[in-house]
C-alpha cells in the first residue's frame, strides 16, 4: 500500500474514486488513510473499513478494473507442445520491444531500434512496424489487428494468453441430444439395481427413445459408439461394468488420511479370516478368524487373537484388556525379543511398571479411541462395557467408507503375505491360488498357530520398517513400529494400568440363570458347588426375574462364575470337568451334542457327552512323532454313542464309573500330559 492506492488480491489497484463491492453493496473509495479506507455508498452513507477486512469479504470485487498480468502459469506451459511454447515466448519478446523498445523489457540494456523507439514513434506506428516485420519473417496473418489482439491477451493473461487456443472437442462428439437424454434416463433407472451389461442398457435406451419419440423416429447409435457415449455420460461409480454394491449415491470425497500423534490415540479393531487351515478342537480342519488391534500412530499390532470360528464379544472385550497389560515373553524365546533389548527407554519404563521386566518387545498402551465397524460383536454390551471400564471412547466407522480403516485392512494383507504364506496349510488369497491338498497340509491347532503369530509379531512385524512411519525430521528413513513407539513415548509418556484377575472375570459375557436344587443348568451342562447350598431355589436379590448373574467364557465352558450376595464372583465348576483335560469351547460342545443322540435321562446324557468331549480333544492334538498324525486324527470319526442300557441309573454312578475307567486306563498307560491347565484368572494375572 502506497499513497492513495492499495493493492487488492488479484493485483487489482484500488485508488480514490474506484468503485468496489462490499457486503453486497456498491461503494466508492473516498479516501485512503494508512490501513483504513473511507467508503461512500449510493445513499451517501459513509464507512471506514480496515483494508484487510475489506479484502477478506467474500463479496469483495473491484468494479470496472482490469487485472494486471499475474505470475505466468509455468505448470500449464510445460503441457504445451514445444513449438507452440517457443512461439509464445517469441510473441512476448516482440510485445516487449513494441512497448519499451527493448526485446528484454525495461532495464535489459541496449539501444532501441528507430522504428520502435517510444520517444520517436507513436504506438500506432510501432504496431504497424511490428506487423510489417512479422510478415517479412513469414508469420501468417501478421496484421496490425493481430498485434493489437496479442498485446491485449498478454496484458490480460500474461504469457499463457499468447499460447494458441484451440476449440476443445466435445466429449460426446456429434451425438444426438435426444440419444444422450435417453442414455441418462436409462442410467437413472438402473441406479440401485443389480449390475447389468452395456448390451442390456442399449436395449433399454432404445425402448425409452421409442416411448418418447415414437418407433424408428430416432436412430440408436452402433454398439461401439453407444459404449463410448455411456463411458462419457455415466458416473464412474455407476458404470455397468462396476459391482452394484460399489456404487454410492453420495459424491466421491477426497481422501483424508487418518493421523494420530500419540500411541493409543487411535486404535483400529477388525476381524477377518486367516488364509491358513488349522485343526479345530473337534479334529476338523477350518480357517480360523483373526482379530487384531492396530495402533495408528505406531502401526503396532498391540493385540491379536485367533479363534476357531465365530469370534465372540468376549474376544473383543479381552482384546481391550490385552492391549493395556504387558505381553509376557514366552519360554524359549531368545533374549532379543524381550523389551529390554528394544529401541525404547527401558530403564525409565521399568521404574514405572515392574511387569515390564519379563515383557516381550511389544507396545503397551491404553487406547483413547477405538475405531470399529458396525459388526455385532463390537456393538455388544460386553465390548462397550470393557471400553467404558478402560475409559476408551468408541467411534464407529462411517458406512460405505473403506478408507476409514485403511491402515488395519492393509495390515491384514501384510499378515497374509509376510506370515501366512510361510505356514503349513496356506490357502492363498482366493480360490485360484489354492493348492490341491491344503487340508492335508494343516498340522497346527489354533492354539499353536496363536503362539506362532505372537512370536512373529514380536520378532518380525514390530522390528520391520514400515512405509507409513516416517518421522518429520527424517522423511527418507522408514521407522519400525517399536522405533516409532520409543520416539513418541517422550511426548506422550507411559501410565501403567494394573488389571487383576477379577477384572478379567468382569469382562466375560453375562447371562442370568436360576440356581436350582441341581445347581446351574446351561445348555445341557450342570454346574454345581457347595457355595450354592444356601442359595438353591432362592431368587437373586438383584438379578432380573430373580435370576442370578453368571459370567461364562465361551472358549472354556468347564466352569462359570456367579455373583453371590457378597458382591464377588465365585467359580462354579462343571460337574464332569475332571473328564476333560483341555479347555473346551461352546463350538465343540455343540458338535458333540449333534453327534450323540438325546438321552431320556439328562444326567446319563451329560456324562456321555463329557466322555466323548475328552476323546475328541485328545484326538485333535497333533502327535510330535509324525507330521501326518494330525491329518490321521482329522480323518477319524467320533466313537459310537453310548447305549442307553449300558449307562448307570444315577449321576453318582456315572461319576463313579468314570473314575474307575480313568483308574483302569491309567494303570495300562498314562494319558498324555494336558497342554492346558484349568483356567484361573488370578494365576494368569500374576504373569502380567
N, C-alpha and C positions, 0 to 999 in steps of 0.2 A: 504494500500500500504506500503510495507516494502522492503528495499534493492533494488534489481534489479528485483523485481517481483511485478506485480499489479494483482488484482483480478477483473475479468470481471463479468458481470451479468451471472447467472447460475453457479457461483462458479468455473469458468474456470480460470486457472492461466496462465498469460501472462508474460513470462520472456524473457531475452535476447536470441535471436535466434529463438523465436517462429514465426510461420507463421500465419498471420491474413488476413482477408478480410476487406477492407476498400474502400468505393467509387467504388465498383465493380472491384477492383484490388487486387492482392495478394502482400502483403508486408512482410518483415522480420524485427523483432524488433532488432534494432542495439544498442539501449541504452535506459535506463530509468533514467531520471534526474528529481527528485521531482515530479511535477504534469505533466511533459511533457514526451512524448515518441518519440524517433527518429526512423523513418521508412525508409526502403530502398526497392524499388520495383525491379522487374526483369530487368529493363533497367538501373539500377544504380542511378535513381533519389532518392533524399532524401527529407524527410518531417518531420517537427516537429509538433506534434499534442498534444493538451491537452487530458488527459485521459478521462475526462468527455465527450468531443466532440467525441473522438474515440468510446467510448462505446455507445453513443447515436445514432450513424449512423445506419439506418435500415438494411444496408447490412453487418454490422459487424459480423464476425464469427472467431472463433479460429480454424485453420486448424490442423487436426491430434492431437486433445487434448481431452481426455475423461473428462467428467464432474464428479465431486465428488458427493457423495450421498447428496441429499438435505434434507429439512425438511420432516419428514415422513408424508405421506398423511393420517392423522388420521381420516379425514372425510370418506375416502374410506374404511379404515379398519373397521369402525363401520358398514358398509353394508355387511361385510364378515361374514359368519357363525362363531359362537364362536369356534367350533372345529378347523377350518382352521386358525383362528386368533391365537389361542394358539399354534398351530403347527409352525406358522411363528415366534412367539416370542421365541419358543424353538430353532429353527434354528438360530436365532440371538445370543442367548447365546452360542451355540456351535461354531459359527463362531468367536465370540469374544475370546472364550477360545483357539481356534485354532490359532489365530493370536497373541494374547497378553499373553496367558497362564492363564488368569483370565476370568471367565464367565461374570463378570460385566464390563469388559473392563479396560483400564488403570486407576489407581488411586482408584480402588474399594477395594483394600486391600486383604490380604490373600497370600498364597504361591501357585505357580503353581504346578500342578501335574507333576511328572517326564516326562511322555510321551508327555506333551505339553509345556515343558519349552523351550522358544526360545533360551536360552543360551546353551542348550544341544542337542536339536533336530532340524533337518532341516525342512523346510516347507513340503517337500515330506513325511518325516517320520510322522510329525504331522497329515497330511491329511490321511495317511493310518491308523494311530491310531484312528482317529475320525471315519473313516468308519467302522473299526472293532468294536468300541464301540457302534455305532448306530445299526449295525447288531445284536450285542448281546442283545440290548434292544428291538429288534423285529421290527425295522423300515424297511419297504420294499424298495428294490432297494438302499440300503445304501452302495454304492461303492465309491471308491476314485474319480471316474469321477463325480459322483453326488455331492460329497462335493465340488469339484473344480467349478462345474457349479453353485452351490448355492452361493459360495463366489463371483463369477463374477456378478451374478444377484444382490447380496446385495450391491456391490460397485457401480453398475450402477444405481439402482433404490431405494436403501435403503430398509427399512422394507417391502415396498409394493412389491418388487421383490421376496420376499420369500413366497408370497401367491400363492398357486397352481393356475395355469391358465388353464381354460377350453375353448375349442373352442366354440365361440358363434354360436348358431344355426342361420341359415339364416331366416329372417322374411318371406321369400317366400317359405321356405321349399324346396321340390324337384320339384317345379313347372317347367313345360317345358318353356324354354326361348321363344319359338315361341308363346306360350299362353300369356306370360307376355307382349310380344311386341304387340300382338293383343289387349290386355286389355288397354294398354297405348294409342294405336291408337283410340280405341273406346271412351276413356275418352276425348281425344283431339277433336274428332268430336262432342261430346256432350257439349263442353265448350261454354258457352254463350247462349245455347238454354234453353228452358223450362225444368224444372226438370222432369226426368223420373224415372223409377224404376230399381232395380237390375235385375229383370227378363228381361226387355227390353234391358238393357246393355249386358246381357248374349247372347241374340239373335243377337245383333249387332256384338259382338265378334265372334260368330260362323260364321256369314257372312264374316267377314274380314278374318278369317282363311281359309274359303273355297275359297275366291278370291285369296289369296296369295299362298296357298299350294295345292289347289285342294280339291274337296269334299271328306270328310272322311279321308284325309291324317293325320290330327292332331285331336286327340280326345279332346272334350271340357270337362273340369272337372265337377264333380257333382255340383249342385247348392250351397250346403253348402261350399265346397272347393272354388268355384268361388267367393262367397261372402266374404270369409276371404281374398282371394287374392286381391279383389277390395279394401277392407279396408286398406290393406297394401300399395298398389300402388297409390291410389287416394289421391289427395291433400285434407286435411280436409275441406277446403272451397269449394271444388268441388265435395264432396261426393254426390251420387244420393239421399241420404236422406235429404240433406240440401236444404233450399229455393234457387231458382235460383238467386234472387237479392242479396243474402248474399255473393255469390261468387265474387271474385275480381281477376283481372289479375296481381295485384301487390303483392309481398310477404308481409306477416304479419309483421308489425312494432312493436317494443317494446313500451309498454305503457309509455307515458311521462305525468305525472300529470301536470295540469295547476297550476302554482304557481304565486301568487300575494302578494306583501309585503305592499301595501298601499291601503286604501279604495278608490275605484274608479279607481284603476289601470287597472283592467279588469272587465268588466260588461257583462254578457251574457244575451241575449234577445231572447225569443222564444214564440210561441203561440201554444196552444193545446185546445182541447175540455174538459170542466169540466164535471166530472161524476155526474152531478146534473141536474134535469129537472127544468126549470124556466118558468114563464109565460111571454110571449113576449108582445110587445106593441099592437099587433093585437089580443091578447087574446089566441093565440095558445101556446102550450107547446113545448119547444125545449131545447136542450143543448146549453148553451152559450159558447163562446170562451173566454179563459183566456190568457192574455198576461202579462208576468211578466219580470222584470229586476232584476237579481241576481248579487250581488257583490261577486266576487270570494274570496277576501281576508277575508271578514267577514261573508260570507254566508247569508247576509241580503237581504230580499226582499225589495228593495228600491222603487219599484213601481209595482202596479198590477192593471190591467184594465179588466173588464168584458164587453163583448159586446154580443148583442143578436145573431148575425151571421155576417159573412163576415167582419172580422177585417180590418179596412181601414188603409191607410198610415197615416192619421191624428192621429189615435190612437197611432201608434208607435212614431210619432213626439211629441205628447203631453206627451207620456211616458218619453221622454227625459227631458221635462220641469218639470215634476212631480218629477224626481229624484233630481233636483237642488234646489227645494224650500222645506221648512219645511212642513210636513204633519200636518194640524191643528187637534187638539183633538176635536172629535165630542161632541155635547151637550149630557149630560147624561153619558159620560164615567167617570169611577172612577178616582180619582186623581193619583193613582199609575200607570196609563197608560200615564201620561204626562212625558215629557223629564226631568223635574226637579227631578223625582224620579228614573231615570235610572242610570246605573253604568258608567257615563261619567262625565267629568269636566264641569258641567252645568254652574257654575258661570263664568268661563272663556269664554265659548261659548256664553253666553248671552251678555257678554260685546262686542262681535264681531258682533252679529246678534240679534237685538231686536225681530225679528219674532219668535224666539225660546221660548218666554215667554208662548205662548199658543200652542206650538207644541206637537205632540204625540211622544212617546218614540220610534222613528224610525230614522235611519241614514239619513243624508242629505249630498249629495256629487255630484260633477260634474264629470262624468266619463271621464277618459282619453282615454280609448279604449273600443269600443263596439264590441263584437263578435256576429255575426249574421249568420243565414243560408242564403241560396240563394233564399228565398221567395221574391215574387214581392213587398210586402209591405215594406220590408227592403231595397230593391234596388230602391225604388221610389224616385222621386225628393224631395217630401215633407220631407221624413225621412233624406235623405242625407243633405238637406239644414238645417234641425234642428241640425244635428250633426256638420255641419260646423259653424253654429252660436254659438254653445256652445264650439267650439274648441275641439271636440271629433273626434278621428280617428276611422274609420270603418274597421273591419277586418273580412272578410267572412271566415267561417269555411271551411276546406278542404272537397272536395266531398268524399262520402263514408267513412267518419271518424266520427262515432257516439261518440267516446270518446273525441272529441274536445270540446263538450259541455256537458260533462257528469254531471257536477255539477247541471246545470239547469234541465236536464232530471230527475235526481234523486229528485230534489225539486218538480217537478210536481207529482211524485209518492207519495212523503210525503204529499203534499196538499190533494191528494185524500184519503189517509189513515187516516190522522190526522184531516182533516176538512170536506171533502165532505161526508164521510160515516155517519156523525152525522147530516146531513142536510136533511130535508124532500125532497123527490124526488131523493134520491141517486140511481144511475143506476147500480153501480158496474163497475169493470174494463172491463168486457166483457159480452157477452150475457148470458152465463151460470150462472152468478152471479146476473142477473137482476130479480127483483120481477115481479109479475103478473100484478100489477096495479100501476106502477111507475108514470104514467101520472096523476093518480088521487091524488097522494100524493103531487104533486107540488103545493106549496102555496106561494112561494116568487116570486116577479118580479125580473128582472135583477138588477134594482137599489137597491132593498132591499138586494139581495144577495151580491152586491158590498159592502154595508155597513157592512154586517156580515163578509165578507172576510177581510176588512180593520181592523175591531176590532180584529179578530182572529190573523192576522199577528202581530198586536201591542201587544196583550195580551199573545199570546202563542208562536208563532214562534220566535220572537225576544228575548224571555227570556228562551227558551228551549235549554239546552246544545246540541251542535252539535258535532257528532263524527269526523267531518272533521276539527274542530277548536281545536287544541292542541298547546299551547304555548311551545316553546323550553325549557323554564325554568321549566314548569310544564307539562311534557309529559303525565302524568297519569290523568290529570284533563281536561275534555272537557269543553270548554267555550261556552257561549251563544253568538249569533250574536252581541247583544248590548255590551256584555263584551269585545269581540274582537274589536269592533269599538272603545270603550273607550281606550283600550290598544294601538291601532295603531294611535290614534289621537295625542299622544305625539311625534310620529316620523314623521307624515305627516302633521299635522296641519289642520286648517279649514279656508277656504276662502269663505265667503258668496257670492252668486250670485243673485243680485236683478233682478227680472223679473217683468215688468209692464204688464197691460192688453193688451197694443198694441203689446207686444212681443208674447203673445199667439195668437193674431189675425194673426200675420205674419206667424205662423206655420200652419195655416189652408190651405187645398188644394186650389190651384189657378186654375181658369177657366177664359176664355175670352169670353165675350158676348157683343153684341151691345146694346146701350141704344136707344130704340125706343120711339115713342110717348106714348105707354102704360107703359113704364118702362123697366124692365129687365125680360125676359121670360126664365125660366129654368124648363124643364121637366113638362110642363103644369102648372107651378106656375108663378104668376106675382108678381114682387117686384117693389114697387114704393115709391117715397118720393119727397118732394118739392125741395130737394137739387139737383135733377136730371133735373130740369126745363131748366136750361141754357145749358144742355149737350144733350138734346133729339135730336136724329137724327144726331148728330155730331160725327165724328170719334175721337178716342183717339189719343192724340199726341205721345204716347209711346207704345201702345199695338200693337201686330201683326195684320195686316189687318185692322187696325183702330178700333179693338175691345178693350173693357175696361177690366182691371184686376179686377176679382171678387173672393173673398175668401168665401168659403162655408163650414160650418160644417155639414158633412153628418149625424150626430146624432141629429141635431136640425136644420131643414130646414125652420124654421119660419122667419129667417132673413138671409141676406147675407151682405157682406162688400165689398164696391167698392172703389178703389183708384182713387180719383179725382186729377185734376192738382195741388192742393196744397200739394200733396205727402202723405196725411193722408188717413186712411181707414175710410169710413163713413158707418154707419149701415143703411141698406135699408130693411124695414120690408115687409113681405108678406102681400098682401092687405087683406087677410082673417085671419090674425094672431089672431084677437080677438075671432075667433070661436074655437080655440084650446087652452086649458088651461094647457097643459103639453108639454114638448119637444117631437117632432115627428121626427123620423129618415127617411132616404130615403127608408128603407125597408118597413116601414109602409105605406109610400106614394105609393109604387109600389103595395102593397097588395090592397089598396083602389082602385087604378086605374083598377086592374083586376076585382074588384067586381062590379064597376059601368060601364055601357056602355058609349061609347064615344058619347058626345052630338054634335049636329051640331053647336051650339053656344058655343064657348070655355069659355066665361065668365060665362054662366049658369052652364056649366060642372065644372068649378073650384069652384064655390060657393057650388055645391052639394058635391064635394069632401071635402071641408072644414067642412061642417056639419057632414058628415059621419066620418071624422077623429076625430072630438070631441067626437062622441058617442063611437067609438072604444076605444079611450084612457080612457074614463070614465069607460067603461065596463071592461077593463083589470085591473083596480085597485082592490086589494083584499079588501074584506069587513071585518072590525075588529070584527063584531058580530059573525061570524061563519067561521071556517077554511075551510068549504066546499064551501064557496061562490065563491072562485076563480075558482074551478072546474066547478061550475054552470055557471060562466061567460064565461069560456072557451068553454062550450058546446053550448052556444048561437050562433046564426048565425047573420050575418050582416043584417041590415034593408033593405028592398027592395029599389031599386034605385028610385030616384025621377023622376016622369014622366016629359017628356019634356013639355007637355002642362000646367003643374002646376007651372013651373018656370017663373020668370019675363023675360021681354024682354031686359033689360039692366043690366049692372053691378051695377049701383047705386041702382036700385030697389031691386036687390038681397041683397045688403048690408043693405038697409032699412028693408027689410023683415026679415033678420037675426037679426037685432036689436030688432024688435017688438017681434019676437019669444023669444029672450033672456029675454026681459022685462016681457012678459007674463009668461014664465016659472019661473022667479024669484019671481013673485007675489004669485004663488002657493006654491012653496017650494024652498028654497035657494039651489043652487048647492053645492056639496061637495067641501071643500077647495082644491085648487090645491096643489099637492105635490111639484111641481117645479115652480119656478118663471121664468120670462124671463131671458134668458142668457145675462149677462152683464159682459164682461171680466174685466172691470175696477173695478166693485164692488167685483168681485171674487178675484182680486189681493190684495184687502185690507185685506183679511183674511189670507194671507200668512205671 
